[in-house]
Structures are given as C-alpha cells and as structure tokens.
Amino acid sequence: MKKYKKWWITIGIIFILSIIGYVYWFAIPKHTANKAVDNYLAEQKINSNQIETRAIKKDWKMGGYLTKIVFKDDLKLKYKYSYDERIDLPYHIYVSAFKEGSSQEDNQMKHPPLQEQLEEMNKSK
C-alpha cells in the first residue's frame, strides 16, 4: 500500500485542483452573469412570470455568457442578453433581439434595452 500512497495523493490533489478551477472559471462567472441578467430584467421592469424560456451558456466566441430569453408577450423575437465584464454598459450587458435569424431594431422590440445602451449605440453611429 505504501507503494501507491504518493500516487493516490497526487491523483487526489489533481482532482481537488480541477474542482477548484472549474468553480473559479465557470461556476462563479455563470452565477455572476445570471445575477446581472436578473438585475437588468428588474431594471427593465420585467417579471419572471413574463418569461417563456430562458437559457444561459458560455459564449466561447466572444467571451462572457449569453442568455437567450423568449417572452410570453413577444414569442416571435428571441432576446439575447450578452454578459461580459469588459462591456462598459449597465450591468455589463448588451441586449439584442432576433426574429428568424434577422436582427431587430430597438423600436421593433416590446422590451427594448435600457436608455444607457441606446445612448451609447447612438453615439457610435
């Protein structure tokens, strides 16, 4: 048994470090993104009972997390709430909406982005 003691200790340390790494790089940021989207929705005065579907996933291409939401009163549009700490907008979230794969203008949304995002977008035009 002594022969394998170092081997088991090494495997145990690697396992523990893997769990810590997963929590640090994935679980905590996902929770932070989820909370930011909740706060953003509250700022938009949207209740959870207005949401038909909600899915969050890691955005490997752009970084951060992407939350896709379909609202009960706007079933044709798919809203995308992109959370990235590098975005200098309220709650670090950028909102866009798509209908059949085509991006929609803010005036076509029943739940438009916050005023700060609209002002930032108008400055860049």
Phi, psi and omega in degrees: 000324179298330182299326183258002184299313180296322180296315179293322177296317179298314178299317179298317179295317178298318179297314180296317179295326177295317179296315179298317179298317179299313181297316184292317186267343183234307187293313181294312177298325178295318178296318179298317179296318179298316179295319180297319178294319177301315179295321178296315178298321178296321178295327176280357182062046178249128178270158179294335179284353176273353185266126176279304178224150178213127180220134178242139177210159177291133177263094184289334183282312185258344184093159180081205181230149181239123177250120179259127183231136171243127181267149181296327182269003181212061188293337183283336182261141173251115181271137178241119177256105182266117179257126175208127183298340181281345180283128181264063177229167178305131179062013181059036184237136173245129184252135173219161180226146182228141175234114182053042177085354182257132180293143182251150175285161182297327181285352177265358182263140173283336180235078183290164178296168178295158184302323181299321179292319179297318178296319179296320179293322180291328177294323184282348181281000000 
